[in-house]
Amino acid sequence: MSLVKLASICCLTEGKPEEWDEDAPYEIKDEEAVKPEGWLDNEAPTVPDPDATKPEEWDDEEDGEWVAPTVPNPKCKEAPGCGEWERPWKVNPLWRGKWAAPLIDNPAYKGEWKPAKIANPDFFEDKVPVKTLPKIGGVGIELWTMTEDILFDNIYIGHSVDDAKKLAAETFEVKKPLEVAADKPAEDEKEEDDKVSFREDPIEWIRSNLFDFIDIAKSNPVEAFQTQPEVGAILVGLIFTLFGMIGALFGLVGGASKPVITKSAKKTDAVTPDDKKKTETAPVAPAGETKKEEEKVKKRK
């Protein structure tokens, strides 16, 4: 790469300083550090787990001597540290790293090359573009939409806001009310088409028409029955049905409270089961007493 393309170059006149040590380490031990008080030199940081047990399937001949896993020494939790104390590391103030010559601005650098520019012989500036343009016959507008029957009208091309407002007052503001009035029947027809018929969904039909009937009936009940006679007939039928059910319910309750009268048995000379019971349970007089009674009857005669 040519030096002309480089904005900066190495300064060849400067050399590495004598005190620059490229072999100096990045970190050294802190000689000013002091071992904290309470350091446990004779305690190991980890000890064998006292709760660990040798597995039953362990075979010393095949697996070797079993050694319990180690856990942190609980004595080291309260002390600043355990084991042999070592000085901590710190950044070496004499570290410089690999030496490299400093960069200076390249006196021969002229910047990134670009092709020179010349005047365009085909350049043309129209001082009066409106006068030279032909008469506008139409304006094209391209839209991406799913809505049908979108129309654009009364397009103004110019620089005057007052002229644009004047054109809008003469065209848009005059036609807008007429267009809104013309669109209302179409909206009413669309609403009629959107209404659900009684055969398709009776519940939805009753719910939607019932609210309309109630709103009209609040101001004019006669008009409500005239505009929606089928809804009025359904309401009247429901009211009569409700009263009929209430009357039937009261009739059942009143009939259940009357006492039940049973017919007495008709007297007859025929022997009934009750007569048999009375005959069986009647006492029988002794034989002597019967004869005495018969003699008394004969004497009276």
Secondary structure in CASP SS format (residue, H / E / C, confidence):
PFRMAT SS
TARGET T0000
AUTHOR 0000-0000-0000
METHOD secondary structure of the structure
MODEL  1
M C 1.00
S C 1.00
L H 1.00
V H 1.00
K H 1.00
L C 1.00
A C 1.00
S E 1.00
I E 1.00
C E 1.00
C C 1.00
L C 1.00
T C 1.00
E C 1.00
G C 1.00
K C 1.00
P C 1.00
E C 1.00
E C 1.00
W C 1.00
D C 1.00
E C 1.00
D C 1.00
A C 1.00
P C 1.00
Y C 1.00
E E 1.00
I E 1.00
K E 1.00
D C 1.00
E C 1.00
E C 1.00
A C 1.00
V C 1.00
K C 1.00
P C 1.00
E C 1.00
G C 1.00
W C 1.00
L E 1.00
D C 1.00
N C 1.00
E C 1.00
A C 1.00
P C 1.00
T E 1.00
V E 1.00
P E 1.00
D C 1.00
P C 1.00
D C 1.00
A C 1.00
T C 1.00
K C 1.00
P C 1.00
E C 1.00
E C 1.00
W C 1.00
D C 1.00
D H 1.00
E H 1.00
E H 1.00
D H 1.00
G C 1.00
E C 1.00
W C 1.00
V C 1.00
A C 1.00
P C 1.00
T E 1.00
V E 1.00
P E 1.00
N C 1.00
P H 1.00
K H 1.00
C H 1.00
K C 1.00
E C 1.00
A C 1.00
P C 1.00
G C 1.00
C E 1.00
G C 1.00
E C 1.00
W C 1.00
E C 1.00
R C 1.00
P C 1.00
W E 1.00
K E 1.00
V E 1.00
N C 1.00
P C 1.00
L C 1.00
W C 1.00
R C 1.00
G C 1.00
K C 1.00
W C 1.00
A C 1.00
A C 1.00
P C 1.00
L E 1.00
I E 1.00
D E 1.00
N C 1.00
P C 1.00
A C 1.00
Y C 1.00
K C 1.00
G C 1.00
E C 1.00
W C 1.00
K C 1.00
P C 1.00
A C 1.00
K C 1.00
I C 1.00
A C 1.00
N C 1.00
P C 1.00
D C 1.00
F C 1.00
F C 1.00
E C 1.00
D C 1.00
K C 1.00
V C 1.00
P H 1.00
V H 1.00
K H 1.00
T H 1.00
L C 1.00
P C 1.00
K C 1.00
I C 1.00
G C 1.00
G C 1.00
V C 1.00
G C 1.00
I C 1.00
E C 1.00
L C 1.00
W C 1.00
T C 1.00
M C 1.00
T C 1.00
E C 1.00
D C 1.00
I C 1.00
L C 1.00
F C 1.00
D C 1.00
N C 1.00
I C 1.00
Y C 1.00
I C 1.00
G C 1.00
H C 1.00
S C 1.00
V H 1.00
D H 1.00
D H 1.00
A H 1.00
K H 1.00
K H 1.00
L H 1.00
A H 1.00
A H 1.00
E H 1.00
T C 1.00
F H 1.00
E H 1.00
V H 1.00
K H 1.00
K H 1.00
P H 1.00
L H 1.00
E H 1.00
V H 1.00
A H 1.00
A H 1.00
D H 1.00
K H 1.00
P H 1.00
A H 1.00
E H 1.00
D H 1.00
E H 1.00
K H 1.00
E H 1.00
E H 1.00
D H 1.00
D H 1.00
K C 1.00
V C 1.00
S C 1.00
F C 1.00
R C 1.00
E C 1.00
D C 1.00
P H 1.00
I H 1.00
E H 1.00
W H 1.00
I H 1.00
R H 1.00
S H 1.00
N H 1.00
L H 1.00
F H 1.00
D H 1.00
F H 1.00
I H 1.00
D H 1.00
I H 1.00
A H 1.00
K H 1.00
S H 1.00
N C 1.00
P H 1.00
V H 1.00
E H 1.00
A H 1.00
F H 1.00
Q H 1.00
T H 1.00
Q C 1.00
P H 1.00
E H 1.00
V H 1.00
G H 1.00
A H 1.00
I H 1.00
L H 1.00
V H 1.00
G H 1.00
L H 1.00
I H 1.00
F H 1.00
T H 1.00
L H 1.00
F H 1.00
G H 1.00
M H 1.00
I H 1.00
G H 1.00
A H 1.00
L H 1.00
F H 1.00
G H 1.00
L H 1.00
V H 1.00
G H 1.00
G H 1.00
A H 1.00
S H 1.00
K C 1.00
P C 1.00
V C 1.00
I C 1.00
T C 1.00
K C 1.00
S C 1.00
A C 1.00
K C 1.00
K C 1.00
T C 1.00
D C 1.00
A C 1.00
V C 1.00
T C 1.00
P H 1.00
D H 1.00
D H 1.00
K H 1.00
K H 1.00
K H 1.00
T H 1.00
E H 1.00
T H 1.00
A C 1.00
P C 1.00
V C 1.00
A C 1.00
P C 1.00
A H 1.00
G H 1.00
E H 1.00
T H 1.00
K H 1.00
K H 1.00
E H 1.00
E H 1.00
E H 1.00
K H 1.00
V H 1.00
K H 1.00
K H 1.00
R H 1.00
K C 1.00
END
